[in-house]
């Protein structure tokens, strides 16, 4: 794997783990929207958008 792929995979693991722990509410909803957009961008092979959405999801969890 390339470093960028590992970086994205690590971000996704972080987001998934922390999303599972988050209480229901607006934060969890916001992260879910970013994750859905991330999956859509990933399917379209749009790496820039994928990373943008993962960063936004990470920020929403902070």
Residue pairs with C-beta under 8 A, 6 or more apart in sequence:
1 9
4 47
4 51
7 51
8 47
8 50
8 51
8 54
11 51
11 54
11 55
11 57
11 58
12 38
12 54
14 58
15 31
15 34
15 35
15 54
15 57
15 58
15 61
16 35
18 61
19 28
19 31
19 32
19 35
19 57
19 61
22 28
22 31
22 61
27 60
27 61
30 60
31 57
31 60
31 61
34 53
34 54
34 56
34 57
34 60
35 53
35 57
37 49
37 53
38 50
38 53
38 54
38 57
41 47
41 49
41 50
41 52
41 53
42 50
